[in-house]
Amino acid sequence: MMLNFLGPSLDLYMMNNGGKIDLKLALDFRVQMIERIQIVHSKGYIHRDIRPEDFLKKKKKRPNKLYLA
């Protein structure tokens, strides 16, 4: 599956950083989260239970890019 190529979830990333996240990174993630949800909705799907565990980060290339699982 594609999930094997992605890194940790946003929830795990925050736990590894003591529950804190840089403000600039948090704002960047917020914009990406909204964009990902808009893409899913534009395809006619509704994701009813969105949690931090559903957003995954890439491991190496573009480490600050989020993906919706």
The first five atom37 places (N, CA, C, CB, O) and aatype in JSON, in Angstrom:
{
  "aatype": [12, 12, 10, 2, 13, 10, 7, 14, 15, 10, 3, 10, 18, 12, 12, 2, 2, 7, 7, 11, 9, 3, 10, 11, 10, 0, 10, 3, 13, 1, 19, 5, 12, 9, 6, 1, 9, 5, 9, 19, 8, 15, 11, 7, 18, 9, 8, 1, 3, 9, 1, 14, 6, 3, 13, 10, 11, 11, 11, 11, 11, 1, 14, 2, 11, 10, 18, 10, 0],
  "atom_mask": [
    [1, 1, 1, 1, 1],
    [1, 1, 1, 1, 1],
    [1, 1, 1, 1, 1],
    [1, 1, 1, 1, 1],
    [1, 1, 1, 1, 1],
    [1, 1, 1, 1, 1],
    [1, 1, 1, 0, 1],
    [1, 1, 1, 1, 1],
    [1, 1, 1, 1, 1],
    [1, 1, 1, 1, 1],
    [1, 1, 1, 1, 1],
    [1, 1, 1, 1, 1],
    [1, 1, 1, 1, 1],
    [1, 1, 1, 1, 1],
    [1, 1, 1, 1, 1],
    [1, 1, 1, 1, 1],
    [1, 1, 1, 1, 1],
    [1, 1, 1, 0, 1],
    [1, 1, 1, 0, 1],
    [1, 1, 1, 1, 1],
    [1, 1, 1, 1, 1],
    [1, 1, 1, 1, 1],
    [1, 1, 1, 1, 1],
    [1, 1, 1, 1, 1],
    [1, 1, 1, 1, 1],
    [1, 1, 1, 1, 1],
    [1, 1, 1, 1, 1],
    [1, 1, 1, 1, 1],
    [1, 1, 1, 1, 1],
    [1, 1, 1, 1, 1],
    [1, 1, 1, 1, 1],
    [1, 1, 1, 1, 1],
    [1, 1, 1, 1, 1],
    [1, 1, 1, 1, 1],
    [1, 1, 1, 1, 1],
    [1, 1, 1, 1, 1],
    [1, 1, 1, 1, 1],
    [1, 1, 1, 1, 1],
    [1, 1, 1, 1, 1],
    [1, 1, 1, 1, 1],
    [1, 1, 1, 1, 1],
    [1, 1, 1, 1, 1],
    [1, 1, 1, 1, 1],
    [1, 1, 1, 0, 1],
    [1, 1, 1, 1, 1],
    [1, 1, 1, 1, 1],
    [1, 1, 1, 1, 1],
    [1, 1, 1, 1, 1],
    [1, 1, 1, 1, 1],
    [1, 1, 1, 1, 1],
    [1, 1, 1, 1, 1],
    [1, 1, 1, 1, 1],
    [1, 1, 1, 1, 1],
    [1, 1, 1, 1, 1],
    [1, 1, 1, 1, 1],
    [1, 1, 1, 1, 1],
    [1, 1, 1, 1, 1],
    [1, 1, 1, 1, 1],
    [1, 1, 1, 1, 1],
    [1, 1, 1, 1, 1],
    [1, 1, 1, 1, 1],
    [1, 1, 1, 1, 1],
    [1, 1, 1, 1, 1],
    [1, 1, 1, 1, 1],
    [1, 1, 1, 1, 1],
    [1, 1, 1, 1, 1],
    [1, 1, 1, 1, 1],
    [1, 1, 1, 1, 1],
    [1, 1, 1, 1, 1]
  ],
  "atom_positions": [
    [[0.82, -1.18, 0.0], [0.0, 0.0, 0.0], [0.87, 1.25, 0.0], [-0.94, 0.0, 1.2], [2.05, 1.2, 0.35]],
    [[0.28, 2.32, -0.39], [0.99, 3.6, -0.43], [1.39, 4.09, 0.96], [0.13, 4.63, -1.11], [2.37, 4.82, 1.1]],
    [[0.64, 3.7, 1.97], [0.92, 4.16, 3.32], [2.31, 3.74, 3.8], [-0.11, 3.63, 4.27], [2.89, 4.4, 4.67]],
    [[2.84, 2.65, 3.25], [4.17, 2.19, 3.64], [5.27, 3.16, 3.22], [4.45, 0.83, 3.05], [6.34, 3.16, 3.82]],
    [[5.01, 3.97, 2.21], [6.01, 4.92, 1.72], [5.96, 6.25, 2.45], [5.82, 5.14, 0.24], [6.85, 7.09, 2.29]],
    [[4.92, 6.45, 3.23], [4.77, 7.71, 3.96], [5.33, 7.56, 5.36], [3.29, 8.15, 4.01], [5.56, 6.45, 5.84]],
    [[5.54, 8.68, 6.01], [6.13, 8.69, 7.34], [5.08, 8.65, 8.43], [0.0, 0.0, 0.0], [3.99, 8.09, 8.24]],
    [[5.4, 9.25, 9.57], [4.5, 9.18, 10.72], [3.27, 10.04, 10.53], [5.23, 9.6, 11.98], [3.25, 10.97, 9.72]],
    [[2.25, 9.72, 11.29], [1.04, 10.55, 11.27], [1.32, 11.86, 11.99], [-0.17, 9.8, 11.93], [2.32, 11.98, 12.71]],
    [[0.46, 12.81, 11.8], [0.62, 14.11, 12.44], [0.56, 13.96, 13.96], [-0.46, 15.09, 11.95], [1.27, 14.65, 14.68]],
    [[-0.28, 13.07, 14.43], [-0.41, 12.82, 15.87], [0.91, 12.28, 16.43], [-1.56, 11.82, 16.14], [1.38, 12.75, 17.47]],
    [[1.5, 11.31, 15.77], [2.76, 10.72, 16.22], [3.89, 11.74, 16.14], [3.11, 9.48, 15.37], [4.75, 11.78, 17.01]],
    [[3.88, 12.56, 15.09], [4.89, 13.61, 14.94], [4.84, 14.57, 16.13], [4.67, 14.38, 13.61], [5.88, 14.95, 16.67]],
    [[3.64, 14.97, 16.52], [3.51, 15.89, 17.65], [3.91, 15.23, 18.96], [2.07, 16.4, 17.75], [4.54, 15.88, 19.79]],
    [[3.58, 13.96, 19.16], [3.97, 13.26, 20.38], [5.49, 13.16, 20.48], [3.35, 11.87, 20.42], [6.05, 13.27, 21.57]],
    [[6.17, 12.96, 19.35], [7.63, 12.86, 19.35], [8.29, 14.2, 19.64], [8.12, 12.33, 18.02], [9.45, 14.24, 20.04]],
    [[7.57, 15.3, 19.44], [8.1, 16.63, 19.71], [7.56, 17.2, 21.01], [7.76, 17.55, 18.57], [7.52, 18.42, 21.17]],
    [[7.16, 16.37, 21.93], [6.68, 16.84, 23.23], [5.33, 17.52, 23.17], [0.0, 0.0, 0.0], [5.01, 18.31, 24.06]],
    [[4.54, 17.24, 22.16], [3.21, 17.82, 22.02], [3.22, 19.25, 21.5], [0.0, 0.0, 0.0], [2.18, 19.9, 21.44]],
    [[4.39, 19.73, 21.13], [4.51, 21.09, 20.62], [4.91, 21.07, 19.16], [5.52, 21.9, 21.44], [5.55, 20.14, 18.68]],
    [[4.51, 22.13, 18.46], [4.83, 22.25, 17.05], [5.09, 23.73, 16.76], [3.68, 21.66, 16.14], [4.42, 24.6, 17.33]],
    [[6.03, 24.01, 15.91], [6.38, 25.37, 15.53], [5.16, 26.06, 14.92], [7.57, 25.38, 14.55], [4.41, 25.45, 14.16]],
    [[4.97, 27.35, 15.24], [3.81, 28.08, 14.74], [3.76, 28.13, 13.22], [3.81, 29.49, 15.31], [2.7, 27.92, 12.63]],
    [[4.89, 28.41, 12.58], [4.93, 28.47, 11.12], [4.55, 27.13, 10.5], [6.33, 28.9, 10.63], [3.8, 27.07, 9.53]],
    [[5.06, 26.04, 11.08], [4.75, 24.7, 10.58], [3.28, 24.37, 10.83], [5.66, 23.66, 11.26], [2.63, 23.76, 9.98]],
    [[2.75, 24.77, 11.97], [1.34, 24.52, 12.28], [0.43, 25.24, 11.29], [1.02, 24.96, 13.71], [-0.57, 24.68, 10.84]],
    [[0.77, 26.47, 10.95], [-0.04, 27.22, 9.98], [0.05, 26.59, 8.6], [0.41, 28.68, 9.92], [-0.94, 26.53, 7.87]],
    [[1.24, 26.13, 8.23], [1.42, 25.46, 6.94], [0.6, 24.17, 6.9], [2.92, 25.15, 6.69], [-0.05, 23.88, 5.9]],
    [[0.64, 23.39, 7.99], [-0.13, 22.15, 8.06], [-1.63, 22.44, 7.99], [0.2, 21.39, 9.35], [-2.38, 21.69, 7.37]],
    [[-2.06, 23.52, 8.63], [-3.48, 23.86, 8.63], [-3.98, 24.09, 7.22], [-3.74, 25.11, 9.5], [-5.04, 23.6, 6.83]],
    [[-3.22, 24.84, 6.44], [-3.6, 25.12, 5.06], [-3.65, 23.82, 4.25], [-2.62, 26.14, 4.41], [-4.58, 23.6, 3.49]],
    [[-2.64, 22.98, 4.43], [-2.59, 21.71, 3.69], [-3.75, 20.79, 4.07], [-1.26, 21.01, 3.94], [-4.3, 20.1, 3.21]],
    [[-4.11, 20.78, 5.36], [-5.22, 19.93, 5.8], [-6.53, 20.36, 5.14], [-5.35, 19.99, 7.34], [-7.3, 19.52, 4.68]],
    [[-6.76, 21.65, 5.09], [-7.98, 22.16, 4.45], [-7.98, 21.83, 2.96], [-8.11, 23.68, 4.67], [-9.01, 21.43, 2.42]],
    [[-6.83, 22.0, 2.31], [-6.74, 21.68, 0.88], [-7.01, 20.2, 0.62], [-5.36, 22.05, 0.34], [-7.71, 19.87, -0.34]],
    [[-6.48, 19.32, 1.45], [-6.68, 17.88, 1.25], [-8.15, 17.51, 1.42], [-5.83, 17.07, 2.24], [-8.69, 16.71, 0.65]],
    [[-8.8, 18.1, 2.41], [-10.22, 17.82, 2.64], [-11.06, 18.36, 1.49], [-10.69, 18.44, 3.98], [-12.02, 17.72, 1.08]],
    [[-10.71, 19.53, 0.96], [-11.43, 20.09, -0.19], [-11.31, 19.19, -1.41], [-10.91, 21.48, -0.51], [-12.28, 19.03, -2.16]],
    [[-10.14, 18.62, -1.62], [-9.95, 17.71, -2.76], [-10.85, 16.49, -2.63], [-8.46, 17.28, -2.86], [-11.5, 16.08, -3.59]],
    [[-10.88, 15.92, -1.43], [-11.72, 14.74, -1.19], [-13.19, 15.09, -1.43], [-11.52, 14.19, 0.25], [-13.91, 14.32, -2.07]],
    [[-13.64, 16.23, -0.93], [-15.03, 16.65, -1.1], [-15.36, 16.95, -2.56], [-15.32, 17.88, -0.25], [-16.48, 16.69, -3.02]],
    [[-14.39, 17.49, -3.3], [-14.64, 17.79, -4.71], [-14.85, 16.52, -5.54], [-13.49, 18.6, -5.29], [-15.45, 16.57, -6.62]],
    [[-14.35, 15.4, -5.05], [-14.53, 14.11, -5.73], [-15.84, 13.44, -5.34], [-13.37, 13.19, -5.42], [-16.16, 12.36, -5.84]],
    [[-16.61, 14.06, -4.44], [-17.9, 13.52, -4.04], [-17.86, 12.63, -2.82], [0.0, 0.0, 0.0], [-18.85, 11.95, -2.51]],
    [[-16.75, 12.6, -2.12], [-16.62, 11.78, -0.91], [-16.68, 12.66, 0.33], [-15.3, 10.98, -0.93], [-16.29, 13.83, 0.3]],
    [[-17.18, 12.09, 1.4], [-17.22, 12.79, 2.68], [-16.42, 11.96, 3.68], [-18.7, 13.01, 3.17], [-16.72, 10.78, 3.9]],
    [[-15.42, 12.56, 4.28], [-14.6, 11.91, 5.31], [-15.19, 12.34, 6.64], [-13.05, 12.3, 5.19], [-15.01, 13.48, 7.06]],
    [[-15.89, 11.44, 7.31], [-16.69, 11.82, 8.47], [-15.94, 11.85, 9.79], [-17.82, 10.89, 8.59], [-16.42, 12.46, 10.74]],
    [[-14.8, 11.22, 9.87], [-14.1, 11.15, 11.16], [-12.64, 11.54, 10.94], [-14.21, 9.72, 11.79], [-11.76, 10.68, 10.91]],
    [[-12.38, 12.82, 10.79], [-11.02, 13.29, 10.52], [-10.31, 13.54, 11.84], [-11.04, 14.58, 9.65], [-10.79, 14.28, 12.7]],
    [[-9.15, 12.91, 11.99], [-8.33, 13.03, 13.19], [-6.89, 13.29, 12.78], [-8.44, 11.75, 14.09], [-6.55, 13.08, 11.61]],
    [[-6.04, 13.72, 13.7], [-4.62, 13.92, 13.36], [-3.95, 12.64, 12.85], [-3.86, 14.42, 14.57], [-2.98, 12.72, 12.09]],
    [[-4.45, 11.49, 13.25], [-3.88, 10.22, 12.79], [-4.09, 9.99, 11.3], [-4.46, 9.07, 13.57], [-3.4, 9.17, 10.69]],
    [[-5.06, 10.71, 10.72], [-5.39, 10.53, 9.3], [-4.46, 11.31, 8.37], [-6.81, 10.96, 9.05], [-4.47, 11.08, 7.16]],
    [[-3.67, 12.21, 8.92], [-2.74, 13.0, 8.12], [-1.33, 12.45, 8.31], [-2.81, 14.5, 8.5], [-0.84, 12.36, 9.43]],
    [[-0.69, 12.09, 7.2], [0.64, 11.49, 7.25], [1.66, 12.42, 6.61], [0.65, 10.13, 6.54], [1.36, 13.15, 5.67]],
    [[2.87, 12.38, 7.16], [3.98, 13.17, 6.61], [4.85, 12.28, 5.76], [4.8, 13.84, 7.74], [4.91, 11.07, 5.97]],
    [[5.53, 12.88, 4.81], [6.47, 12.13, 3.97], [7.77, 11.94, 4.76], [6.73, 12.88, 2.62], [8.13, 12.78, 5.58]],
    [[8.47, 10.84, 4.51], [9.68, 10.54, 5.26], [10.86, 11.41, 4.87], [10.05, 9.11, 5.08], [11.44, 12.08, 5.72]],
    [[11.22, 11.42, 3.58], [12.46, 12.09, 3.18], [12.22, 13.31, 2.31], [13.36, 11.12, 2.45], [12.43, 14.44, 2.76]],
    [[11.78, 13.11, 1.1], [11.53, 14.23, 0.2], [10.31, 15.0, 0.67], [11.34, 13.74, -1.25], [9.28, 14.41, 1.01]],
    [[10.43, 16.31, 0.69], [9.34, 17.19, 1.09], [8.75, 16.78, 2.43], [8.25, 17.2, 0.03], [7.57, 16.41, 2.5]],
    [[9.53, 16.82, 3.5], [9.08, 16.31, 4.8], [7.92, 17.1, 5.42], [10.23, 16.3, 5.75], [7.29, 16.6, 6.35]],
    [[7.63, 18.3, 4.95], [6.56, 19.07, 5.54], [5.27, 19.01, 4.71], [6.99, 20.51, 5.7], [4.38, 19.84, 4.89]],
    [[5.18, 18.05, 3.82], [3.98, 17.87, 3.02], [3.1, 16.83, 3.69], [4.32, 17.45, 1.57], [3.58, 15.77, 4.1]],
    [[1.81, 17.12, 3.8], [0.87, 16.2, 4.42], [0.05, 15.44, 3.37], [-0.06, 16.96, 5.36], [-0.22, 15.94, 2.28]],
    [[-0.34, 14.24, 3.74], [-1.19, 13.4, 2.91], [-2.35, 12.94, 3.76], [-0.41, 12.19, 2.32], [-2.18, 12.68, 4.95]],
    [[-3.52, 12.83, 3.18], [-4.71, 12.37, 3.89], [-4.91, 10.89, 3.63], [-5.96, 13.19, 3.46], [-5.01, 10.46, 2.48]],
    [[-4.98, 10.13, 4.7], [-5.15, 8.67, 4.58], [-6.61, 8.3, 4.74], [-4.3, 7.93, 5.61], [-6.95, 7.12, 4.67]]
  ]
}
